[in-house]
Amino acid sequence: RVLAGKHNKVIGVFITNAKHASEKFKIFQNTYFSPFAAATIEHANELGYNVLVSVINKNSNYKKIRELFYDRSLSGGVFVGAYNNSQEIFKLIESGYKLVIIDQEKRKDKINGNYIIVNSNNFNGACTATKHLIDYGHREIAHICGDMEKLSGVERLEGYKKAMSEAGLTIREEYVVNGDFTEEGGFNCANQLLKGKAKNHITGIFSSNDTMVIGAMKAIKEMGIRIPDDISIVGYDDIRIASYTSPSLTTIRSSILEMASVATKNLINFIENGINSPEYYT
């Protein structure tokens, strides 16, 4: 359990990268994690806190995080990129540590400990993205899924399905491909979609995030397909680099910086004043 005493004004930002542990992961190259970590540091500094940033490449890394909490090097932490319902994170919560988790569903079961969850409005955003394509006359719309072990991947797929269903459009099995929120994943998925049996039918693609769109656009251009003349593509997250792509990217705004602000400010309030029950922010 947590040792009693005055808290240390240091919080952690823990970026999970377990699926790609074999890759040489660099936070500063990531278009999502890098601005999130930077914004968390800025907001924490404004409130008199420092931030330790760490990458979790394997489950054994959680032992080191537990040690940081136990010896009071950290007073709280933010987990971003974690799998939905990560048991390792909820074990930390049950030990009494103060945590915020980004991109998690509400727990149906009661656990011994309080926590904060901050999410994007994934389902509605995905519906809006798909409806945008429908409103522009597209009927053969594919979806590049995100990581389906994460809430955002699941909810964005459901939002796509809802919009297609409401418009009376058929969701073909070959139109839904599994990505992983990376550029490489987007590149591979675009090739799978547009070199397969659906290649002459698809006119629109909704990608579960902008990073995959960048990879998909590279693949599409290499195939000699014109954007948006031959095919339209819509992303999600509105990352900064999206405004510099050619052609410019249509994307659903999900402010990474705003989520970082909500997570940081509510975590520090949790540390200093406590909370009486789990809290959820969208």
C-alpha positions as CSV (number, residue, x, y, z in Angstrom):
1,R,0.0,0.0,0.0
2,V,1.0,3.7,-0.4
3,L,3.3,5.0,2.3
4,A,1.8,7.9,4.3
5,G,3.4,11.3,4.2
6,K,3.8,14.5,2.2
7,H,3.5,13.9,-1.6
8,N,6.3,14.7,-4.0
9,K,5.4,17.2,-6.7
10,V,6.4,14.9,-9.5
11,I,4.0,13.0,-11.8
12,G,4.7,10.4,-14.4
13,V,3.6,10.1,-18.1
14,F,3.8,6.4,-19.1
15,I,3.6,5.7,-22.8
16,T,2.9,2.1,-23.6
17,N,4.5,0.6,-26.6
18,A,4.2,-3.1,-25.8
19,K,3.0,-4.3,-29.2
20,H,6.0,-2.6,-31.0
21,A,8.6,-3.4,-28.4
22,S,11.0,-4.8,-31.0
23,E,11.0,-1.4,-32.8
24,K,13.4,1.4,-31.8
25,F,10.7,3.7,-30.5
26,K,11.3,7.4,-30.2
27,I,8.7,9.6,-28.5
28,F,9.8,12.7,-30.4
29,Q,9.0,11.0,-33.7
30,N,5.5,10.0,-32.7
31,T,2.8,12.5,-33.9
32,Y,0.4,11.6,-31.0
33,F,2.5,10.8,-27.9
34,S,5.1,13.6,-28.4
35,P,2.6,16.5,-28.3
36,F,0.7,14.8,-25.5
37,A,3.8,14.5,-23.3
38,A,4.9,18.0,-24.1
39,A,1.5,19.4,-23.2
40,T,1.4,17.4,-20.0
41,I,4.8,18.8,-19.0
42,E,3.7,22.4,-19.7
43,H,0.4,22.1,-17.7
44,A,2.1,20.4,-14.8
45,N,4.9,23.0,-14.6
46,E,2.2,25.7,-14.5
47,L,0.8,24.0,-11.4
48,G,4.2,23.6,-9.7
49,Y,4.8,19.9,-10.7
50,N,7.6,18.2,-12.7
51,V,7.1,15.3,-15.0
52,L,8.9,12.0,-15.5
53,V,8.3,10.5,-19.0
54,S,8.8,6.8,-19.5
55,V,8.1,4.3,-22.2
56,I,6.6,0.9,-21.3
57,N,7.9,-1.7,-23.8
58,K,7.0,-4.8,-21.8
59,N,5.0,-5.9,-18.8
60,S,8.0,-6.2,-16.6
61,N,8.4,-2.3,-16.8
62,Y,5.4,-2.0,-14.5
63,K,7.5,-3.3,-11.7
64,K,9.8,-0.3,-12.0
65,I,6.7,2.0,-12.1
66,R,5.4,0.4,-8.9
67,E,8.8,1.1,-7.2
68,L,8.7,4.7,-8.2
69,F,5.3,5.1,-6.5
70,Y,6.3,3.0,-3.5
71,D,9.4,5.1,-2.7
72,R,7.3,8.3,-3.3
73,S,9.3,9.4,-6.3
74,L,6.0,10.0,-8.0
75,S,2.7,11.2,-6.6
76,G,0.6,10.3,-9.6
77,G,0.7,9.2,-13.2
78,V,-0.9,9.3,-16.6
79,F,-1.0,6.3,-18.8
80,V,-1.5,6.8,-22.6
81,G,-1.5,4.2,-25.3
82,A,-2.5,1.4,-22.9
83,Y,-4.7,-1.5,-23.9
84,N,-8.3,-1.4,-22.8
85,N,-8.8,-2.8,-19.3
86,S,-5.1,-3.3,-18.7
87,Q,-4.7,-5.5,-15.7
88,E,-1.3,-4.1,-14.8
89,I,-2.6,-0.6,-14.5
90,F,-5.6,-1.6,-12.4
91,K,-3.3,-3.5,-10.1
92,L,-1.5,-0.2,-9.5
93,I,-4.9,1.5,-8.8
94,E,-5.9,-1.2,-6.4
95,S,-2.6,-0.5,-4.5
96,G,-3.8,3.0,-3.9
97,Y,-1.8,4.9,-6.5
98,K,-3.4,7.9,-8.2
99,L,-3.7,7.4,-11.9
100,V,-5.3,8.9,-15.0
101,I,-5.8,6.5,-18.0
102,I,-6.3,7.8,-21.5
103,D,-8.6,5.8,-23.8
104,Q,-10.3,3.3,-21.5
105,E,-13.9,2.2,-21.2
106,K,-15.8,2.5,-17.9
107,R,-15.3,-0.4,-15.6
108,K,-18.5,-2.4,-15.1
109,D,-17.1,-4.1,-12.0
110,K,-16.1,-2.3,-8.9
111,I,-12.4,-2.3,-8.0
112,N,-10.7,-1.2,-4.7
113,G,-9.4,2.2,-5.7
114,N,-10.3,5.4,-7.5
115,Y,-9.0,6.6,-10.8
116,I,-9.7,9.1,-13.7
117,I,-10.4,8.2,-17.3
118,V,-10.1,10.7,-20.1
119,N,-11.4,9.8,-23.6
120,S,-12.0,11.2,-27.0
121,N,-15.6,11.1,-28.2
122,N,-14.6,8.2,-30.5
123,F,-18.0,6.9,-31.5
124,N,-19.6,10.2,-32.4
125,G,-16.4,11.4,-34.1
126,A,-16.2,8.3,-36.3
127,C,-19.9,8.7,-37.2
128,T,-19.3,12.2,-38.3
129,A,-16.2,11.3,-40.3
130,T,-18.1,8.6,-42.2
131,K,-21.2,10.8,-42.7
132,H,-18.9,13.4,-44.2
133,L,-17.9,11.0,-46.9
134,I,-21.6,9.9,-47.4
135,D,-22.7,13.5,-47.7
136,Y,-20.2,14.0,-50.5
137,G,-21.8,11.2,-52.4
138,H,-19.6,8.2,-51.5
139,R,-21.3,4.9,-51.1
140,E,-18.4,2.4,-51.3
141,I,-16.6,3.5,-48.1
142,A,-13.8,1.4,-46.4
143,H,-12.5,1.7,-42.9
144,I,-8.9,1.3,-41.7
145,C,-9.3,0.2,-38.1
146,G,-7.0,1.2,-35.3
147,D,-5.6,-1.2,-32.7
148,M,-8.6,-3.3,-31.7
149,E,-7.1,-3.9,-28.3
150,K,-7.7,-0.2,-27.5
151,L,-11.0,1.4,-26.8
152,S,-10.5,4.0,-29.5
153,G,-10.0,1.4,-32.2
154,V,-13.2,-0.4,-31.1
155,E,-15.4,2.6,-30.8
156,R,-14.3,4.2,-34.1
157,L,-15.1,1.0,-35.9
158,E,-18.6,1.0,-34.3
159,G,-19.1,4.7,-35.3
160,Y,-18.3,3.8,-38.9
161,K,-20.7,0.9,-38.8
162,K,-23.5,3.1,-37.3
163,A,-23.1,5.8,-40.0
164,M,-23.1,3.2,-42.8
165,S,-26.1,1.4,-41.4
166,E,-28.1,4.6,-40.9
167,A,-27.5,5.5,-44.6
168,G,-28.6,2.1,-45.7
169,L,-25.1,1.2,-47.1
170,T,-23.6,-2.2,-47.2
171,I,-20.5,-2.9,-45.1
172,R,-18.5,-5.3,-47.1
173,E,-16.2,-7.6,-45.2
174,E,-13.3,-6.7,-47.5
175,Y,-13.8,-3.0,-46.8
176,V,-12.8,-3.2,-43.2
177,V,-9.1,-3.9,-42.5
178,N,-7.1,-4.0,-39.3
179,G,-4.5,-1.3,-38.8
180,D,-2.5,-0.4,-35.6
181,F,-2.5,3.5,-35.5
182,T,1.0,3.6,-37.2
183,E,2.1,5.0,-40.6
184,E,3.2,1.6,-41.6
185,G,-0.1,0.1,-40.7
186,G,-1.9,2.7,-42.8
187,F,0.4,2.0,-45.8
188,N,-0.2,-1.7,-45.6
189,C,-3.9,-1.4,-45.1
190,A,-4.3,0.9,-48.1
191,N,-2.4,-1.6,-50.2
192,Q,-4.7,-4.4,-48.9
193,L,-7.8,-2.4,-49.8
194,L,-6.8,-1.0,-53.1
195,K,-4.9,-4.0,-54.5
196,G,-7.5,-6.5,-53.5
197,K,-10.8,-7.4,-55.1
198,A,-12.4,-4.2,-53.8
199,K,-9.9,-1.9,-55.6
200,N,-12.2,-0.8,-58.4
201,H,-15.1,0.0,-56.1
202,I,-13.9,1.9,-53.1
203,T,-14.2,5.7,-53.4
204,G,-13.8,6.8,-49.8
205,I,-11.8,5.7,-46.8
206,F,-12.2,6.6,-43.1
207,S,-9.0,6.0,-41.2
208,S,-9.1,5.6,-37.4
209,N,-6.3,8.1,-37.0
210,D,-4.3,10.7,-39.0
211,T,-1.0,8.8,-38.6
212,M,-2.4,5.9,-40.6
213,V,-3.8,8.4,-43.2
214,I,-0.2,9.6,-43.9
215,G,0.9,6.0,-44.6
216,A,-2.2,5.3,-46.6
217,M,-1.7,8.5,-48.7
218,K,1.8,7.4,-49.6
219,A,0.5,4.0,-50.7
220,I,-2.3,5.6,-52.7
221,K,0.1,7.9,-54.5
222,E,2.5,5.1,-55.3
223,M,-0.5,3.3,-57.0
224,G,-1.1,6.3,-59.2
225,I,-4.5,6.9,-57.6
226,R,-5.4,10.6,-57.2
227,I,-6.6,12.2,-54.0
228,P,-9.4,13.5,-53.9
229,D,-10.2,13.0,-57.6
230,D,-10.3,9.2,-57.5
231,I,-10.6,8.5,-53.8
232,S,-11.3,10.6,-50.7
233,I,-9.9,9.9,-47.3
234,V,-10.8,11.2,-43.8
235,G,-8.8,10.8,-40.7
236,Y,-9.2,11.3,-37.0
237,D,-7.3,13.3,-34.3
238,D,-6.4,16.5,-36.2
239,I,-2.6,16.1,-35.5
240,R,-0.6,19.2,-36.3
241,I,1.1,17.6,-39.4
242,A,-2.3,17.0,-40.9
243,S,-2.4,20.6,-42.1
244,Y,0.8,20.2,-44.0
245,T,-0.1,17.1,-46.1
246,S,-0.7,17.4,-49.8
247,P,-3.5,17.4,-50.5
248,S,-4.6,18.7,-47.2
249,L,-6.2,16.2,-44.9
250,T,-9.8,16.2,-43.8
251,T,-9.9,15.0,-40.2
252,I,-12.0,14.9,-37.1
253,R,-10.7,17.2,-34.4
254,S,-9.9,15.4,-31.1
255,S,-7.6,17.7,-29.3
256,I,-4.6,15.9,-27.9
257,L,-3.6,19.0,-26.1
258,E,-7.0,19.4,-24.5
259,M,-7.0,15.8,-23.3
260,A,-3.5,16.4,-21.8
261,S,-4.8,19.5,-20.0
262,V,-7.8,17.7,-18.6
263,A,-5.7,14.7,-17.5
264,T,-3.0,16.8,-15.9
265,K,-5.2,19.2,-14.0
266,N,-7.6,16.6,-12.7
267,L,-4.7,14.3,-11.7
268,I,-3.1,17.1,-9.6
269,N,-6.5,17.8,-8.0
270,F,-6.7,14.1,-7.3
271,I,-3.3,14.2,-5.6
272,E,-3.9,17.3,-3.6
273,N,-7.6,16.9,-2.7
274,G,-8.6,13.3,-3.4
275,I,-11.7,12.0,-5.2
276,N,-14.6,10.0,-3.8
277,S,-15.2,7.8,-6.8
278,P,-13.9,7.1,-10.3
279,E,-14.2,10.1,-12.7
280,Y,-14.7,10.1,-16.4
281,Y,-14.1,12.9,-18.9
282,T,-14.8,13.0,-22.7
